[in-house]
């Protein structure tokens, strides 16, 4: 089971969250989840909130300045 990747660096709200939701809905049952790379700090709140509504848990890792990886996995 592998994680799908989504890079939304350079995007501002609401696009990172919208693209994440679209990608989550397209995940196959065998996919482990989704890893989202973003450089937009507000996405650290909007993406986990929307993912939780779809049944995913989120973990956030800072990978740069400013850059984060949000890992979304099925609950």
Phi, psi and omega in degrees: 000121182247156175271137171282154182247141175222122181251113180243025176298141181088352179266146176242162183305141009263008189297318179302317180292317181297316180293325178295314179300316178300316181293321178297320181292339181267355182297140176278158180303332182275353178286138181288330182160205185224135174250119183251127176256126182220155173238018183247104186306321179300336178294340179292343175258317186288320183293309179299325179297311180292322179296321179298323178295336179263005176092026180243146172258156186233143168231144185240131179234129177281125184245352181194195181226100352265126176198138182224156172243121178256118180259122182248124180232150179295141179283000000 
